[in-house]
Amino acid sequence: MRVLVVPVGSAGDVHPFVRIALELQARGHDVTVVTNAYFAPLIERVGLDLEPIGTVQQFDAITANPNLWHRVHGLGVVAAGVAFGIAPLYRLIEREAGRGDLVVVAHALAFGARVAHDALDVPLVTAHLAPTSIWSQYESPVMARGLGAINALPRPLKRALLAISDRLADRVLAPPVNGFRRELGLAPVRHIVSRWWHSPQRVVGLFPDWFAAPQRDWPPQVTLTGFPLYDERGATEVPPDLDAFLNEARAADDPPLVFAPGSGNQQARAFFTAACEACRRLGRRGVLLTRYTGHLPAPLPPGVMHADYAPFSAVLPRAAALVHHGGIGTAAQALAAGRPQLVMPMTFDQPDNAARLQRLGVGCWLPPYRFRGAAVARELRSLLESAAVSRRCAEVARRFDGSDAVGRTCQVIEGCGRGAVPASG
């Protein structure tokens, strides 16, 4: 079977798809990753084939846009970024479909893949990284930081809020989608993020049911498989100076606090300033993870070091806690490591992920306007001193024992080739 694996987004979005692609390849399938050329070094390092769509310059322009993390304007930045990829992805799938025996596994924002499914009947598996991509009027996703109490509202009011969000998303996302569909002679579509971006054939939720329980109004073709943990370990090692720092901290029984604002975040100056101040107030070591050094305080205070990148699975077992933006991949790594989490959610899936971590009892969150050194130190002290949080982190970490999320995901994909019966609905 030939498989096109199509991630969209930053490293946290790409990593799970790379792990799935590697497993599919190990199972004997002919796998090609289709994503921005920014990730070419990683794709080549792990031994996968790449079909680039989009340039490094385009990727950098999106991540450098200060509105990317704005709770209102962020969706517009993303929409502009994905719009240029719709036609090239469709044409690539059209070309590959002519060779037969093709399955496409795509991020929800890979709109060209969904159009190809409609126009060419190419088998498609939509892979959702976070629960917020699957809406429900019962346990509704937290769509924004100010809607943390949405599930305490009466259901009619929740339905109204979801309908408003749906219309707003359509205003931004529907024009590029329907413009291209018009070129192909396809009817326009609505309800892009509440309905249309789910493949009618199969949808995989790359998270477990204990993180987000399936709801009665979810599409019937949804299957939850679990977190496909991947962080480049084996392809990218811990830098020697960071490894020495972590070993020294372990020997001193002083594990550091790890701060990671997101691999695509170039607007994290305030985040890192608060991180350094929190370390000073707590008298703790700190590790700052970012490829963008321009927003780091200079010089760094004693006991705090920076690394461009390091696999979380190698760092977090030697850390005290993780402070991050609320990306689902980052959160999953901390859950697996059994470490408490302090989250500064900005937009997209981050507020919902933060709310779920808090409900699990493994962390808490601060909005950006309150993310200052004193507040960060206070919340971290509370997390680190809580026996209940420590116990809950350990309980959740044990849920990963024996899990084979990637294997289960590949089984779903393998069942979606030609001849598979699409789910109804």
Protein Blocks (a to p, Z undefined) as FASTA:
>chain_A
ZZddddeddfklmmmmmmmmmmmmmnopacdddddfklmmmmmmnopacddedjfklmmm
mmmpmklmpcklmmmmmmmmmmmmmmmmmmmmmmmmmngpiacdddfklmmlmmmmmmno
pacddddfbfklpccfklgcdfbfklmmmmmpcfklmmmmmmmmmmmmmmmmmmmmmmmm
mmnopacdehkllmmmpcfkbccdfbdfkloccdfkbcfkbccebjcddehiojaccdfk
lmmmmmmmmmnopacddddebjklcblmmmmmmmmmmmmmnopacddddfblklgccddd
ehiacdfbdcfklmmmmcfbdcdehiaklmmmmmmnopacddddfbhjlmmmmmmmmmno
paccddfklmcfklmmmmmmmmmmpmklmmmmmmmmmmmgopafklmmmmmmmmmmghia
cdeZZ
